[in-house]
């Protein structure tokens, strides 16, 4: 084993009370990590595949929504000429209407929770003339048989996750299906159920502020903070690009003081992944809790962010390094595509990463690990990259508009939480709306014990934030708007915020303090009132707390990606 290269960025010894791995003094165990399999074993291949596209070579191609699954509603209509329109509805939203709504027949297939599509058949001439859709429970038909027949059935343990094809403003001309392996197939074969079941939950993202950054935040100098973030983007982008291109080959496995870490770095930035184990809450002699830490560090901006997961009730035989390797393998597709994933697809890709790394025992636990949440919660890990402005929409422009809302809790006295949200042609794209607690602000010198760590003091200030991303549902000459309520955990005070992203003209923002219980606040009325501000920043108060909101762009943002940063309180100045 040899020493790590001298150009590895020098990380602080402790950030926010978290003792970071001493990468610069670690020894390399393995460079350019290689997974055991050159191709993914079939049992762990959850990639999206496609049937043939049956029909005529007419109209414009469409292919939308396959990674958002599970499908909830499939809607077809017909005219006297044949099938005229298709639309798919998912948990996170709906595709556009392809074709034109017909006036002869209507097929609305509502899939039950345990029901999925296994195949389809039909006929076509110059248009699709008839369809029959087969699910695990029944058949559904629309149209009149005429022309060339076609049929497709998915392989065993697979399911249809979307439809694609060709259409114009009048008709459907061709149709095929997208499909992949069902995550639940990993638990078939008579394997015993774990008791208690494993549970995978996110550690929401935290930023660690050195003295100068804290001073900028205390002065509400959001322009300077945004400049730091752009510098962090410049530092981190080559590391993320390397991971996107080379996957696990972009990482090295290093060891220091008996602990193993995975690191991917340049001479100005580093990303790391490592796992620390603790005894499980129950049956500690057989089970354990793994704390997965994923961090990013930019040398020139001096910004550090940490997020990750707590994976409870794992068998004690699964080593921490095994769990870390699964997430290292998971990072390439997450960075390349994750902003457009539904959480069920994200869970299947984590299982594929574990299987690709020959970690079958871990992969088999993923279905039950994510069952309670309905899928893998990716908001935390993606949130770090979004806040650092490493937005990879240059090659995946997700629909037309993209809005990220970050709510930072600088209140050192109270935990805050999300309460509710309001959608105006908006849907959540990087997570699902669920209860999140935003931890108290920890000033420098305060005690801070993140999960799995117990250092003596916090050397930098620590602010925890809630990050959630939205995109517009309809993309035809429409932007998007959202309203949101957050509140103190004692329900004594709250805050309403809103953002409208106009298709034409400058965007508008709004903030309003809520002096009472935020659960009773009329958010739709607030959103639809005239209390909007057309400016990059605005502020209000909640009790004794100053609240500020900042958006870098009112129009013309790169890749149509906008953000709204809201600070609940401000840190005290250092002097």
DOZARO-811095 format. One line per 8 residues: number of its first residue (from 1); their letters; for each residue x, y, z of C-alpha. Coordinates in Angstrom, 2 decimals, decimal comma, always signed. Layout:
! DOZARO-811095
NUM	a	X/Y/Z  ...
This chain:
! DOZARO-811095
1	xxxxxxxx	+0,00/+0,00/+0,00  +1,21/+3,53/-0,77  +0,48/+6,98/+0,51  -2,36/+9,00/-1,00  -1,25/+11,55/-3,61  +0,09/+14,82/-2,27  -2,43/+16,86/-4,23  -5,35/+15,48/-2,21
9	xxxxxxxx	-7,13/+18,52/-0,72  -6,35/+19,15/+2,92  -9,56/+18,69/+4,89  -10,22/+20,22/+8,29  -9,69/+17,79/+11,17  -13,15/+18,46/+12,55  -16,15/+20,08/+10,96  -19,18/+20,93/+13,02
17	xxxxxxxx	-17,99/+18,57/+15,70  -17,68/+15,72/+13,20  -14,17/+14,28/+13,15  -13,47/+13,77/+9,47  -11,34/+10,90/+8,19  -7,68/+11,89/+7,86  -7,56/+11,22/+4,15  -4,19/+12,88/+3,66
25	xxxxxxxx	-2,48/+10,44/+6,05  -4,45/+7,38/+5,03  -2,99/+4,52/+3,06  -4,44/+3,37/-0,21  -5,81/-0,13/-0,17  -7,16/-0,06/-3,72  -7,15/+2,50/-6,52  -9,86/+2,72/-9,19
33	xxxxxxxx	-12,37/+0,45/-7,48  -13,57/-2,40/-9,69  -16,77/-4,28/-9,05  -16,81/-8,09/-9,28  -19,07/-8,19/-12,32  -18,32/-6,66/-15,72  -22,04/-6,85/-16,50  -24,92/-6,67/-14,05
41	xxxxxxxx	-26,27/-10,12/-13,09  -29,77/-10,56/-14,49  -31,32/-10,90/-11,02  -30,03/-7,41/-10,12  -30,60/-5,67/-13,45  -33,26/-3,02/-12,78  -32,53/-0,89/-15,83  -35,46/+0,29/-17,95
49	xxxxxxxx	-35,94/-1,84/-21,08  -38,32/-1,40/-24,01  -40,56/-3,58/-26,14  -40,78/-3,04/-29,87  -42,75/+0,01/-30,91  -45,75/-1,31/-32,85  -47,44/+0,82/-35,50  -46,74/+3,33/-38,23
57	xxxxxxxx	-43,70/+5,62/-38,66  -45,74/+8,80/-38,36  -46,06/+11,62/-35,86  -43,56/+12,78/-33,22  -41,88/+10,40/-30,78  -42,82/+10,53/-27,09  -41,21/+8,72/-24,17  -41,89/+10,15/-20,73
65	xxxxxxxx	-42,20/+9,03/-17,14  -40,78/+5,49/-17,03  -38,46/+6,19/-14,08  -41,30/+7,79/-12,07  -43,07/+4,49/-11,44  -45,19/+2,94/-10,01  -47,92/+3,68/-12,53  -51,22/+4,60/-10,85
73	xxxxxxxx	-53,56/+5,37/-13,76  -53,34/+4,60/-17,48  -55,73/+6,62/-19,63  -56,53/+6,00/-23,33  -59,30/+7,50/-25,49  -60,50/+6,74/-29,02  -62,30/+8,22/-32,00  -64,01/+6,46/-34,90
81	xxxxxxxx	-60,56/+6,12/-36,56  -58,82/+4,42/-33,65  -56,95/+5,11/-30,41  -56,43/+8,86/-30,20  -54,68/+9,68/-26,90  -52,57/+8,36/-24,02  -51,63/+9,74/-20,62  -49,88/+8,04/-17,68
89	xxxxxxxx	-50,33/+9,08/-14,04  -47,72/+8,31/-11,38  -47,32/+9,01/-7,68  -45,21/+12,07/-8,47  -47,25/+13,46/-11,37  -48,47/+12,76/-14,87  -47,17/+12,72/-18,41  -48,53/+15,08/-20,98
97	xxxxxxxx	-51,51/+14,02/-23,09  -50,14/+12,48/-26,28  -52,55/+12,62/-29,20  -56,02/+14,15/-28,79  -58,79/+13,19/-26,37  -61,35/+11,18/-28,32  -65,14/+11,21/-28,15  -66,02/+7,54/-28,81
105	xxxxxxxx	-64,54/+5,54/-25,94  -62,51/+6,05/-22,79  -60,34/+3,53/-20,94  -59,26/+4,65/-17,46  -57,27/+1,89/-15,81  -56,83/+2,47/-12,06  -54,14/+0,15/-10,79  -54,55/-1,14/-7,25
113	xxxxxxxx	-51,61/-1,07/-4,83  -50,61/-4,69/-5,53  -51,58/-4,65/-9,25  -49,27/-4,03/-12,19  -49,30/-4,35/-15,98  -47,74/-7,50/-17,45  -48,31/-6,95/-21,16  -50,38/-5,46/-23,97
121	xxxxxxxx	-51,66/-6,37/-27,41  -53,71/-4,82/-30,19  -53,95/-3,99/-33,87  -52,85/-1,15/-36,12  -53,29/+0,22/-39,61  -52,09/+3,79/-40,19  -53,10/+4,37/-36,54  -53,42/+2,14/-33,47
129	xxxxxxxx	-56,93/+0,72/-33,87  -57,33/-1,41/-30,74  -55,62/-2,14/-27,43  -55,87/-4,82/-24,78  -53,91/-4,30/-21,54  -53,20/-7,24/-19,24  -52,63/-6,72/-15,52  -52,06/-9,19/-12,72
137	xxxxxxxx	-55,82/-9,04/-12,01  -57,75/-8,43/-15,23  -57,83/-7,41/-18,90  -58,88/-3,99/-20,23  -59,78/-3,22/-23,85  -60,48/-0,21/-26,04  -61,03/+0,22/-29,81  -62,05/-2,12/-32,63
145	xxxxxxxx	-59,68/-4,79/-34,00  -58,50/-3,87/-37,48  -55,20/-4,31/-39,31  -51,93/-5,90/-38,19  -51,96/-7,61/-34,79  -49,20/-7,22/-32,19  -48,54/-8,56/-28,69  -45,91/-8,19/-25,96
153	xxxxxxxx	-45,65/-9,78/-22,49  -42,98/-8,76/-19,98  -40,60/-11,45/-18,64  -41,33/-13,10/-15,29  -40,76/-10,83/-12,25  -40,98/-7,68/-14,43  -43,67/-5,02/-14,80  -44,65/-2,27/-17,25
161	xxxxxxxx	-43,55/+1,16/-15,98  -44,67/+3,34/-18,87  -45,77/+3,64/-22,47  -43,91/+5,29/-25,33  -44,60/+5,72/-29,03  -45,49/+8,20/-31,77  -48,39/+10,65/-31,94  -49,51/+13,98/-33,32
169	xxxxxxxx	-52,33/+16,34/-32,37  -54,94/+13,88/-33,74  -53,98/+10,24/-33,11  -51,65/+7,60/-31,72  -49,66/+6,02/-34,54  -47,36/+3,65/-32,66  -47,07/+2,29/-29,15  -44,62/+0,30/-27,03
177	xxxxxxxx	-43,99/-0,24/-23,33  -41,07/+0,41/-20,97  -40,52/-2,26/-18,33  -38,05/-3,42/-15,70  -37,56/-6,00/-12,97  -39,76/-5,59/-9,90  -37,83/-4,78/-6,73  -40,03/-7,21/-4,81
185	xxxxxxxx	-38,62/-10,08/-6,88  -35,51/-10,00/-4,67  -37,55/-11,31/-1,74  -39,08/-14,28/-3,58  -37,77/-17,81/-3,26  -38,78/-18,63/+0,28  -36,35/-16,31/+2,06  -37,49/-15,64/+5,65
193	xxxxxxxx	-38,74/-12,18/+6,51  -36,51/-10,13/+8,78  -37,96/-9,32/+12,19  -37,73/-6,49/+12,96  -37,45/-5,39/+9,32  -34,50/-3,21/+8,28  -35,28/+0,49/+7,95  -33,49/+3,04/+5,75
201	xxxxxxxx	-33,98/+6,72/+6,66  -32,19/+9,89/+5,51  -29,93/+12,16/+7,50  -30,99/+15,54/+6,18  -28,23/+17,76/+4,88  -26,12/+20,05/+7,05  -23,66/+22,78/+6,11  -20,65/+23,59/+8,26
209	xxxxxxxx	-19,83/+27,29/+8,40  -16,38/+28,66/+9,13  -16,10/+32,10/+10,72  -16,10/+34,09/+7,48  -19,07/+32,24/+6,02  -20,98/+32,62/+9,28  -20,27/+36,36/+9,20  -21,65/+36,58/+5,66
217	xxxxxxxx	-24,83/+34,83/+6,76  -25,11/+37,03/+9,86  -24,90/+40,08/+7,60  -27,48/+38,57/+5,24  -24,93/+38,89/+2,44  -26,57/+36,32/+0,20  -24,73/+37,59/-2,85  -21,39/+36,66/-1,23
225	xxxxxxxx	-22,77/+33,30/-0,13  -23,99/+32,63/-3,66  -20,51/+33,45/-4,97  -19,08/+30,88/-2,55  -21,50/+28,30/-3,85  -20,52/+29,02/-7,44  -16,91/+28,50/-6,40  -17,92/+25,22/-4,75
233	xxxxxxxx	-19,58/+24,23/-8,02  -16,38/+24,99/-9,91  -14,34/+22,93/-7,42  -16,69/+19,96/-7,19  -17,83/+19,66/-10,78  -14,72/+17,77/-12,01  -15,13/+15,26/-9,17  -18,79/+14,68/-10,01
241	xxxxxxxx	-17,97/+14,49/-13,73  -15,31/+11,86/-12,98  -17,84/+9,81/-10,99  -20,42/+10,17/-13,78  -17,90/+8,98/-16,35  -16,00/+6,28/-14,45  -18,33/+5,13/-11,67  -16,48/+3,23/-8,94
249	xxxxxxxx	-13,26/+3,69/-10,95  -13,27/+7,32/-9,81  -12,88/+6,25/-6,16  -10,04/+4,94/-4,02  -10,38/+2,78/-0,93  -8,19/+4,10/+1,87  -7,52/+3,09/+5,48  -6,50/+5,12/+8,51
257	xxxxxxxx	-6,48/+4,08/+12,14  -8,24/+0,82/+11,35  -11,13/+2,48/+9,44  -11,80/+2,23/+5,72  -13,14/+5,11/+3,60  -13,99/+5,67/-0,05  -12,72/+8,95/-1,49  -13,03/+10,63/-4,89
265	xxxxxxxx	-11,05/+13,84/-5,23  -9,30/+16,46/-7,31  -6,73/+18,96/-6,08  -9,51/+21,38/-5,11  -12,33/+19,16/-3,85  -13,25/+15,81/-2,37  -16,32/+13,63/-2,04  -16,29/+10,76/+0,43
273	xxxxxxxx	-18,50/+7,92/+1,58  -18,00/+5,91/+4,74  -20,03/+3,98/+7,25  -19,89/+3,70/+11,02  -21,74/+0,96/+12,87  -23,66/+1,12/+16,16  -25,66/-1,54/+18,01  -29,27/-1,85/+16,88
281	xxxxxxxx	-32,06/-0,67/+19,14  -33,25/-4,25/+19,55  -31,38/-7,58/+19,36  -28,03/-5,78/+19,44  -26,17/-9,09/+19,52  -27,58/-10,01/+16,07  -28,44/-6,69/+14,41  -26,73/-3,33/+13,98
289	xxxxxxxx	-27,32/+0,23/+12,82  -25,14/+1,54/+9,99  -24,69/+5,32/+9,66  -23,92/+6,15/+6,03  -22,08/+9,49/+5,69  -21,71/+11,16/+2,31  -19,77/+14,40/+2,31  -18,47/+17,07/-0,05
297	xxxxxxxx	-15,66/+19,57/+0,51  -14,54/+22,51/-1,63  -11,08/+23,90/-0,85  -11,50/+27,37/-2,35  -14,96/+28,03/-0,91  -14,19/+26,25/+2,40  -17,68/+24,76/+2,28  -18,40/+21,32/+3,71
305	xxxxxxxx	-21,70/+19,48/+3,48  -22,69/+16,14/+4,97  -25,80/+14,04/+4,46  -26,56/+10,35/+4,31  -28,71/+7,61/+5,79  -29,32/+5,62/+8,94  -29,85/+1,95/+8,05  -31,21/+0,20/+11,12
313	xxxxxxxx	-31,66/-3,52/+11,87  -29,05/-4,82/+9,45  -27,53/-8,24/+10,15  -24,36/-7,76/+12,14  -22,47/-9,94/+9,63  -22,77/-7,26/+6,88  -19,59/-5,21/+7,27  -19,60/-1,41/+7,24
321	xxxxxxxx	-17,29/-1,44/+4,21  -19,86/-3,54/+2,33  -22,60/-0,97/+2,96  -20,25/+1,85/+1,91  -19,35/+0,08/-1,34  -23,04/-0,24/-2,26  -23,46/+3,52/-1,95  -20,24/+4,19/-3,88
329	xxxxxxxx	-21,62/+2,06/-6,73  -24,95/+3,92/-6,39  -23,37/+7,38/-6,78  -22,75/+7,22/-10,54  -26,39/+6,76/-11,65  -27,57/+9,03/-8,81  -25,38/+11,90/-9,99  -26,13/+11,30/-13,67
337	xxxxxxxx	-29,89/+10,79/-13,50  -31,18/+11,02/-9,94  -32,94/+14,36/-10,24  -35,46/+12,71/-12,60  -36,05/+9,52/-10,57  -39,10/+8,42/-8,71  -38,17/+7,02/-5,31  -39,19/+3,46/-6,20
345	xxxxxxxx	-36,82/+3,50/-9,16  -34,12/+4,94/-6,88  -34,56/+1,99/-4,53  -34,21/-0,47/-7,42  -31,01/+1,24/-8,56  -29,54/+0,94/-5,05  -30,40/-2,76/-5,15  -28,74/-2,99/-8,56
353	xxxxxxxx	-25,63/-1,26/-7,18  -25,48/-3,75/-4,31  -25,97/-6,69/-6,67  -23,38/-5,33/-9,09  -20,92/-5,20/-6,18  -21,69/-8,86/-5,40  -23,44/-7,83/-2,19  -26,43/-10,15/-2,61
361	xxxxxxxx	-27,25/-10,32/+1,10  -27,51/-6,52/+1,29  -29,47/-6,23/-1,98  -32,07/-8,72/-0,74  -32,78/-6,46/+2,28  -33,53/-3,33/+0,26  -37,23/-4,06/-0,54  -38,11/-4,38/+3,15
369	xxxxxxxx	-35,74/-1,51/+4,10  -37,68/+0,98/+1,95  -41,17/-0,49/+2,31  -42,24/+1,94/+5,03  -41,30/+4,98/+2,95  -42,56/+3,52/-0,31  -39,14/+3,85/-1,88  -35,66/+5,23/-1,35
377	xxxxxxxx	-35,55/+8,78/-0,02  -32,99/+10,52/-2,22  -33,70/+14,12/-1,20  -30,94/+14,26/+1,38  -28,05/+13,19/-0,83  -29,27/+15,06/-3,89  -29,96/+18,05/-1,65  -26,27/+18,50/-0,89
385	xxxxxxxx	-25,41/+18,60/-4,57  -28,29/+20,94/-5,36  -27,27/+23,40/-2,68  -23,68/+23,35/-3,84  -25,11/+24,20/-7,28  -23,85/+20,98/-8,84  -26,99/+20,79/-10,96  -26,53/+18,29/-13,79
393	xxxxxxxx	-29,37/+19,59/-15,92  -26,93/+20,43/-18,71  -27,56/+16,95/-20,11  -30,93/+16,22/-18,48  -33,12/+19,33/-18,64  -35,97/+18,08/-16,53  -39,01/+19,29/-18,34  -38,96/+23,06/-18,68
401	xxxxxxxx	-38,52/+24,60/-15,23  -36,89/+23,44/-12,04  -37,21/+25,11/-8,62  -35,27/+24,14/-5,50  -36,40/+25,48/-2,12  -33,91/+25,39/+0,78  -35,13/+26,28/+4,29  -32,26/+26,86/+6,76
409	xxxxxxxx	-32,90/+26,78/+10,51  -30,74/+29,40/+12,27  -32,98/+29,26/+15,35  -30,74/+27,95/+18,16  -33,72/+27,53/+20,50  -36,20/+25,52/+18,45  -36,51/+22,66/+15,99  -38,57/+23,60/+12,93
417	xxxxxxxx	-40,58/+21,31/+10,67  -42,37/+21,33/+7,36  -46,17/+21,53/+7,68  -47,83/+21,61/+4,24  -47,40/+22,84/+0,69  -49,54/+24,19/-2,16  -49,02/+23,39/-5,85  -49,66/+25,66/-8,81
425	xxxxxxxx	-48,71/+23,51/-11,82  -45,93/+22,05/-9,66  -44,90/+18,61/-8,48  -42,10/+17,39/-6,25  -39,29/+15,89/-8,31  -36,58/+14,73/-5,89  -38,55/+13,21/-3,03  -42,06/+12,91/-1,61
433	xxxxxxxx	-43,68/+15,34/+0,81  -43,20/+13,85/+4,24  -42,63/+15,10/+7,77  -39,12/+16,47/+8,27  -37,62/+18,04/+11,37  -34,96/+20,70/+10,80  -32,52/+20,57/+13,71  -31,60/+23,59/+15,84
441	xxxxxxxx	-28,72/+25,80/+14,77  -25,50/+24,94/+16,60  -23,15/+27,92/+17,06  -19,39/+27,48/+17,17  -18,30/+25,88/+20,42  -21,64/+24,23/+21,03  -22,08/+20,51/+21,50  -23,03/+18,54/+18,42
449	xxxxxxxx	-23,41/+14,78/+18,21  -24,58/+13,66/+14,76  -25,69/+10,04/+14,48  -22,68/+7,78/+14,91  -20,26/+10,43/+16,15  -19,31/+11,70/+19,61  -16,60/+14,37/+19,39  -16,20/+16,84/+22,29
457	xxxxxxxx	-17,23/+20,14/+20,68  -18,31/+21,72/+17,43  -15,44/+23,73/+15,95  -17,61/+25,41/+13,33  -21,21/+26,53/+13,26  -23,69/+24,01/+11,89  -26,94/+24,78/+10,10  -29,36/+22,05/+9,02
465	xxxxxxxx	-31,67/+22,61/+6,10  -34,66/+21,12/+4,34  -34,16/+20,84/+0,58  -36,94/+19,97/-1,85  -37,13/+20,33/-5,63  -40,12/+21,01/-7,87  -40,81/+20,95/-11,59  -43,75/+22,11/-13,68
473	xxxxxxxx	-46,44/+19,54/-14,52  -47,69/+21,14/-17,74  -44,90/+22,49/-19,92  -46,99/+24,25/-22,55  -46,39/+27,97/-22,01  -46,57/+27,52/-18,23  -44,15/+28,05/-15,38  -44,85/+26,88/-11,85
481	xxxxxxxx	-45,68/+28,18/-8,41  -45,49/+26,78/-4,89  -46,53/+27,81/-1,41  -45,16/+26,23/+1,75  -45,69/+26,43/+5,50  -42,99/+25,56/+8,04  -43,41/+25,84/+11,78  -41,80/+25,47/+15,16
489	xxxxxxxx	-42,12/+21,99/+16,64  -44,26/+23,37/+19,49  -46,75/+24,80/+16,89  -46,49/+28,25/+18,52  -45,11/+30,06/+15,46  -44,73/+29,46/+11,76  -43,70/+30,87/+8,42  -45,41/+30,93/+5,02
497	xxxxxxxx	-43,34/+31,24/+1,86  -44,21/+31,33/-1,81  -42,52/+31,49/-5,19  -44,00/+31,86/-8,65  -41,89/+31,15/-11,71  -43,45/+32,97/-14,65  -43,26/+31,67/-18,20  -43,04/+35,28/-19,39
505	xxxxxxxx	-41,68/+38,05/-17,19  -39,80/+38,14/-13,90  -40,52/+35,76/-11,02  -42,07/+36,81/-7,71  -41,49/+35,72/-4,10  -43,17/+36,16/-0,73  -42,70/+35,57/+3,01  -45,14/+35,99/+5,91
513	xxxxxxxx	-44,70/+35,24/+9,60  -47,43/+33,22/+11,33  -47,88/+34,29/+14,98  -50,00/+31,27/+15,97  -50,43/+27,61/+15,09  -49,10/+27,10/+11,54  -51,36/+24,05/+11,05  -54,40/+26,34/+10,79
521	xxxxxxxx	-52,87/+28,80/+8,32  -54,83/+29,29/+5,05  -52,01/+28,63/+2,57  -54,10/+28,65/-0,67  -55,51/+32,06/+0,24  -52,01/+33,39/+1,02  -50,62/+32,07/-2,27  -53,45/+33,55/-4,33
529	xxxxxxxx	-53,38/+36,95/-2,61  -51,58/+39,97/-3,99  -48,76/+40,04/-1,42  -45,98/+39,26/-3,91  -42,56/+40,90/-4,26  -40,77/+41,09/-7,60  -37,23/+41,26/-6,22  -34,24/+39,01/-5,53
537	xxxxxxxx	-34,78/+39,26/-1,76  -37,44/+39,91/+0,82  -37,75/+39,58/+4,58  -40,22/+39,36/+7,45  -40,21/+38,45/+11,14  -41,45/+35,51/+13,17  -41,52/+36,53/+16,80  -38,00/+37,82/+17,53
545	xxxxxxxx	-36,49/+36,04/+14,51  -35,58/+37,86/+11,35  -36,51/+35,77/+8,29  -34,97/+36,39/+4,89  -35,59/+34,96/+1,43  -33,25/+35,16/-1,56  -33,41/+34,00/-5,18  -30,35/+34,52/-7,39
553	xxxxxxxx	-32,35/+34,84/-10,63  -35,73/+36,37/-11,40  -35,43/+35,19/-14,99  -32,85/+33,70/-17,33  -31,38/+31,15/-14,91  -28,99/+28,63/-16,48  -30,89/+25,53/-17,64  -34,10/+27,16/-16,31
561	xxxxxxxx	-33,08/+26,00/-12,82  -34,17/+28,42/-10,08  -33,92/+28,35/-6,30  -35,35/+30,07/-3,23  -33,19/+30,14/-0,08  -35,08/+30,96/+3,11  -33,31/+31,59/+6,42  -35,34/+31,19/+9,60
569	xxxxxxx	-33,33/+33,58/+11,76  -29,74/+34,66/+11,22  -26,64/+33,61/+13,13  -25,30/+36,21/+15,58  -22,30/+38,15/+14,27  -18,86/+37,22/+15,55  -18,20/+40,69/+16,93
